[in-house]
Amino acid sequence: MVKVALFVRLEAKPGKEQEVESFLMGGLPLVEDEPATIAWFGLRLGPATFGIFDAFPDDAGRQAHLAGKVAEALMAKAADLFAKPPEIMHVDVLAAKLPA
């Protein structure tokens, strides 16, 4: 069961949209090694707007993810890829349907 999540909003710099898309697609293998990351989605919200949504069973799992490889890579690339710093929102999950 998931109880907490992260929603990260990302605005690509002009001309960097394809690089952001590739970056998000490359993040999937990294989170597959995180047992507490129950769900992870790389999203395209608009032409230059992207996002990440991931869900965890508890805050310890969320904090482990924030200290993990994807977060590290995101912050390392932020100045090059994004028009502004990633907007990281901590959210509570009220209801969810996940595969069994």
C-alpha positions as CSV (number, residue, x, y, z in Angstrom):
1,M,0.0,0.0,0.0
2,V,1.2,3.5,-0.8
3,K,0.8,6.3,1.6
4,V,3.1,9.1,0.4
5,A,4.4,10.3,-2.9
6,L,6.4,12.9,-4.7
7,F,5.4,15.0,-7.7
8,V,8.2,16.8,-9.4
9,R,7.4,19.4,-12.0
10,L,10.2,20.1,-14.6
11,E,10.4,22.9,-17.2
12,A,12.8,22.1,-20.0
13,K,15.1,24.9,-21.3
14,P,14.3,25.8,-24.9
15,G,15.8,23.1,-27.2
16,K,16.4,20.7,-24.3
17,E,13.0,18.9,-24.5
18,Q,14.3,15.7,-26.1
19,E,17.2,15.5,-23.6
20,V,14.7,15.8,-20.7
21,E,12.5,13.1,-22.3
22,S,15.6,10.8,-22.7
23,F,16.7,11.6,-19.1
24,L,13.3,10.5,-17.7
25,M,13.2,7.3,-19.8
26,G,16.7,6.5,-18.5
27,G,15.6,6.9,-14.9
28,L,13.4,3.8,-15.0
29,P,16.2,1.3,-14.6
30,L,17.6,3.2,-11.6
31,V,14.3,3.2,-9.7
32,E,13.8,-0.5,-10.4
33,D,16.5,-1.2,-7.8
34,E,14.6,0.8,-5.1
35,P,12.4,-1.7,-3.2
36,A,10.4,1.1,-1.5
37,T,9.6,2.9,-4.7
38,I,6.2,1.2,-5.4
39,A,5.3,3.2,-8.5
40,W,7.3,5.6,-10.6
41,F,6.2,7.6,-13.7
42,G,8.1,9.9,-16.0
43,L,5.6,12.3,-17.5
44,R,5.2,14.8,-20.3
45,L,2.7,17.4,-19.3
46,G,3.1,19.7,-22.3
47,P,5.7,20.7,-25.0
48,A,8.3,21.7,-22.5
49,T,6.7,20.7,-19.2
50,F,7.6,17.3,-17.7
51,G,7.1,15.6,-14.4
52,I,7.9,12.7,-12.2
53,F,5.3,11.0,-10.0
54,D,6.5,8.2,-7.6
55,A,4.8,6.6,-4.6
56,F,6.0,4.9,-1.5
57,P,4.7,2.9,1.5
58,D,6.0,5.4,4.0
59,D,8.2,8.5,4.5
60,A,11.3,6.4,5.0
61,G,10.9,5.0,1.5
62,R,10.4,8.5,0.1
63,Q,13.5,9.8,1.9
64,A,15.5,6.8,0.6
65,H,14.4,7.7,-2.9
66,L,15.3,11.4,-2.5
67,A,18.8,10.2,-1.5
68,G,19.0,7.8,-4.4
69,K,20.5,7.7,-7.9
70,V,17.7,9.3,-9.8
71,A,17.5,12.3,-7.4
72,E,21.3,12.6,-7.6
73,A,21.2,12.5,-11.4
74,L,18.3,15.0,-11.5
75,M,20.1,17.6,-9.4
76,A,23.4,17.1,-11.3
77,K,21.6,17.8,-14.7
78,A,19.2,20.5,-13.4
79,A,21.3,23.6,-14.4
80,D,21.8,22.2,-17.9
81,L,18.3,20.8,-18.7
82,F,15.8,22.9,-16.8
83,A,14.7,26.5,-17.1
84,K,14.2,26.7,-13.4
85,P,15.0,24.4,-10.5
86,P,12.8,21.2,-10.2
87,E,9.7,21.8,-8.1
88,I,9.6,18.9,-5.7
89,M,6.2,18.4,-3.9
90,H,5.7,16.0,-1.0
91,V,2.2,14.6,-1.2
92,D,0.0,12.3,0.8
93,V,-1.8,9.5,-1.2
94,L,-5.4,9.3,-0.2
95,A,-6.4,6.4,-2.5
96,A,-4.6,4.2,-5.0
97,K,-5.2,1.3,-7.4
98,L,-2.1,-0.7,-8.1
99,P,-1.5,-4.1,-9.7
100,A,-1.6,-7.0,-7.3
